[in-house]
Amino acid sequence: MSNTEVPRRSERTAFRVVSGEGLLMVIDRRELHRLNAVGTRVFELCDGATTVDGIASVIASEFDVDLPTAGGDVRRFLSELSAAGAIGFRESA
């Protein structure tokens, strides 16, 4: 994935935050994933408008982590979400 790609949630997912924990259901796979606070925030930012770099910047700022670490962690998690069918990507305009 490139830094300028824009992740967006699949229409085949259901997502809720319950007691501060993200619950993500990938409907076609009948998989339920529990997300920690960072994972929940990353998934919330998969809005179809924010680039991979933009998500990493928000995570670095909100969770007090350096940008290179946030960038690597965000990319790994987005790859996992993509492999699970929870998100897709498009190039930014």
C-alpha positions in Angstrom: 0.0 0.0 0.0 1.2 3.5 -0.7 1.2 6.4 1.7 -1.3 8.2 -0.4 -3.8 5.4 -0.6 -7.2 6.0 1.1 -8.6 3.1 3.1 -12.4 2.8 3.3 -14.6 0.4 5.2 -16.2 -2.5 3.3 -19.9 -2.4 3.1 -19.8 -6.0 4.3 -18.8 -5.0 7.8 -20.6 -4.0 10.9 -18.9 -1.9 13.5 -19.8 -0.7 17.0 -18.0 0.7 20.0 -19.2 -0.9 23.2 -17.7 0.2 26.5 -14.7 1.7 24.7 -13.9 -1.5 22.8 -14.4 -1.7 19.0 -16.3 -4.7 17.7 -15.9 -5.4 14.0 -17.9 -8.0 12.2 -16.8 -9.2 8.8 -20.2 -10.4 7.6 -19.2 -12.6 4.7 -16.6 -14.5 6.8 -18.7 -14.5 10.0 -15.7 -13.2 11.9 -15.9 -11.0 15.0 -12.8 -8.9 15.9 -12.3 -7.0 19.1 -10.2 -3.9 18.6 -8.2 -2.1 21.2 -8.3 1.7 21.5 -5.7 2.2 18.7 -7.3 -0.3 16.4 -10.7 1.2 17.0 -9.4 4.7 16.1 -7.6 3.4 13.0 -10.8 1.7 11.8 -12.8 4.9 12.5 -10.4 6.8 10.3 -10.9 4.4 7.4 -13.5 6.9 6.1 -12.7 6.9 2.4 -11.2 10.4 2.8 -8.1 10.1 5.0 -4.9 8.7 3.5 -2.6 6.1 5.1 -0.2 8.9 6.1 -3.1 10.9 7.5 -4.2 8.1 9.7 -0.6 7.6 10.9 -0.3 11.3 11.8 -3.6 11.2 13.8 -2.5 8.0 15.7 1.0 9.6 16.4 -0.7 12.7 17.8 -3.5 11.1 19.8 -1.5 8.2 21.3 1.7 10.1 21.9 3.9 7.8 19.7 6.5 8.9 17.2 5.4 9.1 13.6 7.7 6.3 12.1 6.4 3.8 14.7 2.8 4.9 14.2 3.2 4.6 10.4 4.6 1.1 10.6 2.0 0.0 13.1 -0.9 1.5 11.0 0.3 0.0 7.8 0.6 -3.5 9.4 -2.9 -3.2 10.9 -4.4 -1.9 7.6 -2.9 -4.9 5.9 -4.6 -7.2 8.4 -7.9 -5.4 7.9 -7.6 -5.7 4.2 -6.7 -9.4 4.3 -9.8 -9.9 6.5 -12.0 -8.2 4.0 -12.9 -5.3 6.3 -11.4 -2.5 4.2 -10.4 -1.7 0.6 -8.2 1.0 -0.8 -8.3 3.7 -3.5 -5.7 6.2 -4.6 -6.1 9.7 -3.3 -7.3 12.4 -5.7 
